[in-house]
């Protein structure tokens, strides 16, 4: 279950899913205690689902995220590669201006200026 799928659901539907997920977690814990549970990772998956549902409910309660129609959901666009390359070049050129100290040697500014 993904957060985007949960955000398009109504509050009562989320409440139903939360109740069902908690019931499933109860049953999985019981099976685990009895020794009938083969895949114990299911417990953590259900716990994560419960956390996602509760997060969406809290976001709505605090008004952090408005309810969005499925058509209005957009995908973030990555920054063009040219800008990233230019930013890295600017940072590396600034580093080239300063001399690098030798490994293990603690050089103060005064000693560095005398040596240069």
NORLINMO-V573780 format. One record per residue. N is the residue number from 1. RES is the residue in one letter. PHI is phi in radians with two decimals (999 if undefined). PSI is psi as a letter, one per 40 degrees, with the letter a starting at -180 (* if undefined). Layout:
BEGIN
n=(N & N)
res=(RES & RES)
phi=(PHI & PHI)
psi=(PSI & PSI)
END
This chain:
BEGIN
n=(1 & 2 & 3 & 4 & 5 & 6 & 7 & 8 & 9 & 10 & 11 & 12 & 13 & 14 & 15 & 16 & 17 & 18 & 19 & 20 & 21 & 22 & 23 & 24 & 25 & 26 & 27 & 28 & 29 & 30 & 31 & 32 & 33 & 34 & 35 & 36 & 37 & 38 & 39 & 40 & 41 & 42 & 43 & 44 & 45 & 46 & 47 & 48 & 49 & 50 & 51 & 52 & 53 & 54 & 55 & 56 & 57 & 58 & 59 & 60 & 61 & 62 & 63 & 64 & 65 & 66 & 67 & 68 & 69 & 70 & 71 & 72 & 73 & 74 & 75 & 76 & 77 & 78 & 79 & 80 & 81 & 82 & 83 & 84 & 85 & 86 & 87 & 88 & 89 & 90 & 91 & 92 & 93 & 94 & 95 & 96 & 97 & 98 & 99 & 100 & 101 & 102 & 103 & 104 & 105 & 106 & 107 & 108 & 109 & 110 & 111 & 112 & 113 & 114 & 115 & 116)
res=(X & X & X & X & X & X & X & X & X & X & X & X & X & X & X & X & X & X & X & X & X & X & X & X & X & X & X & X & X & X & X & X & X & X & X & X & X & X & X & X & X & X & X & X & X & X & X & X & X & X & X & X & X & X & X & X & X & X & X & X & X & X & X & X & X & X & X & X & X & X & X & X & X & X & X & X & X & X & X & X & X & X & X & X & X & X & X & X & X & X & X & X & X & X & X & X & X & X & X & X & X & X & X & X & X & X & X & X & X & X & X & X & X & X & X & X)
phi=(999 & -1.79 & -1.12 & -1.08 & -1.17 & -1.28 & -1.18 & -1.54 & -1.47 & -1.36 & -1.10 & -1.18 & -1.19 & -1.12 & -1.08 & -1.13 & -1.14 & -1.12 & -1.11 & -1.16 & -1.17 & -1.16 & -1.12 & -1.10 & -1.09 & -1.05 & -1.14 & -1.14 & -1.12 & -1.13 & -1.07 & -1.13 & -1.17 & -1.40 & 1.71 & -1.64 & -1.45 & -1.51 & -2.01 & -1.28 & -1.24 & -1.10 & -1.09 & -1.20 & -1.10 & -1.19 & -1.09 & -1.16 & -1.08 & -1.07 & -1.11 & -1.11 & -1.09 & -1.14 & -1.13 & -1.11 & -1.12 & -1.20 & -1.04 & -1.20 & -1.13 & -1.52 & 1.31 & -1.24 & -2.10 & -1.30 & -1.22 & -2.00 & -1.26 & -1.03 & -1.26 & -1.53 & -1.25 & -2.04 & -1.83 & -1.16 & -1.69 & -1.25 & -1.20 & -1.02 & -1.16 & -1.08 & -1.17 & -1.13 & -1.13 & -1.13 & -1.16 & -1.15 & -1.14 & -1.14 & -1.20 & -1.20 & -1.20 & -1.21 & -1.26 & -1.19 & -1.20 & -1.62 & -1.27 & -1.50 & -1.28 & -1.24 & -1.15 & 1.43 & -1.60 & -1.66 & -1.90 & -1.50 & -1.12 & -1.09 & -1.18 & -1.17 & -1.24 & -1.18 & -1.29 & -1.55)
psi=(h & i & d & d & d & d & d & e & i & i & d & d & d & d & d & d & d & d & d & d & d & d & d & d & d & d & d & d & d & d & d & d & d & d & e & e & h & d & g & e & e & d & d & d & d & d & d & d & d & d & d & d & d & d & d & d & d & d & d & d & d & e & f & d & h & i & h & h & i & d & d & e & h & i & h & h & h & i & h & i & d & d & d & d & d & d & d & d & d & d & d & d & d & d & d & d & d & h & i & h & i & i & h & e & h & h & h & i & d & d & d & d & d & d & d & *)
END
